[in-house]
Amino acid sequence: MRWRLRLELSIEVGAQNFFQPQPINAMVESNTISLGTRAYYMHSALKDWPDNLCHKVLDNVVSAMEPGYSKILLKENVIQETGAYRETTSLDSIMRQIGQVGA
């Protein structure tokens, strides 16, 4: 489990406005230049936006990435045009209802 602790200590979570250019987080540590952000992770961030805005979001992230070093990790539900599972297509309605509890 020591590897897990080292991993957690090495991850810095940050929130950004993804419609704005992303900051390049290059750091200088003891005469060594760090290449910046290693991974950009997005979970269900693109699913409710039209294609042109998704392109803008991804362009902003890609422009901050270091070629050959940075990675973008996307976790999205891909829904088929026909024959989609009800559980997947109903997620937005479920989240809307959860958000209204206590409102």
ZINORSUL-V65916 format. One record per pair of residues at least 24 apart in sequence whose C-alpha atoms are under 6 Angstrom apart, sorted by the first residue. I is the first residue (numbers start at 0). J is the second residue. Records with the same first field share a line. If there is no record, write none. Layout:
I=J + J
//
This chain:
17=56
18=56
20=59
21=59 + 60 + 63
23=63
37=69
38=69 + 70 + 71
39=71 + 72
40=72 + 73
41=73
42=74
43=75
//
